[in-house]
Amino acid sequence: MKRQKSREIAMELLFGMALSKNSYEETIENFVEDYGMDLTTIDLDYVKEAVKVVNDNLSKIDEIITESLVNWKLDRISKVNLTILRLAVAEMLYVEDVPEKVAINEAIELTKKYSDEKSVSFINGVLDKAFKSI
């Protein structure tokens, strides 16, 4: 449960970064200062790692997503769905202790919570194709 909540926070921070254009450092600093709950309720190391990995490898992650799209362009994907895709691909590529299937499943759960029903099959399809190419 701790990792699931941490993943959700990482996704929210990445989404905020996409909108605000804040740096990784500013985003993490603001989060730690403003987080209303006890930081021991989440895996802060995971949150930092996930956000940093996406931030540092964005072009490679977007390249994999682009190659996995069928009749879609990256700029047509909603910001929420794109953020979920980026986090999942980053986990598959760079986060050692997250199995690829878990990354996909967790991305689907985030999509159910933050997006619409149509997006669930879209996210699943893109990530399944990305997984096969990784």
Rosetta blueprint (number, residue, H / E / L):
1 M L
2 K H
3 R H
4 Q H
5 K H
6 S H
7 R H
8 E H
9 I H
10 A H
11 M H
12 E H
13 L H
14 L H
15 F H
16 G H
17 M H
18 A H
19 L H
20 S H
21 K L
22 N L
23 S L
24 Y H
25 E H
26 E H
27 T H
28 I H
29 E H
30 N H
31 F H
32 V H
33 E H
34 D H
35 Y L
36 G L
37 M L
38 D L
39 L H
40 T H
41 T H
42 I L
43 D L
44 L H
45 D H
46 Y H
47 V H
48 K H
49 E H
50 A H
51 V H
52 K H
53 V H
54 V H
55 N H
56 D H
57 N L
58 L H
59 S H
60 K H
61 I H
62 D H
63 E H
64 I H
65 I H
66 T H
67 E H
68 S H
69 L L
70 V L
71 N L
72 W L
73 K L
74 L H
75 D H
76 R H
77 I L
78 S L
79 K H
80 V H
81 N H
82 L H
83 T H
84 I H
85 L H
86 R H
87 L H
88 A H
89 V H
90 A H
91 E H
92 M H
93 L H
94 Y H
95 V L
96 E L
97 D L
98 V L
99 P L
100 E H
101 K H
102 V H
103 A H
104 I H
105 N H
106 E H
107 A H
108 I H
109 E H
110 L H
111 T H
112 K H
113 K H
114 Y H
115 S L
116 D L
117 E H
118 K H
119 S H
120 V H
121 S H
122 F H
123 I H
124 N H
125 G H
126 V H
127 L H
128 D H
129 K H
130 A H
131 F H
132 K H
133 S H
134 I L
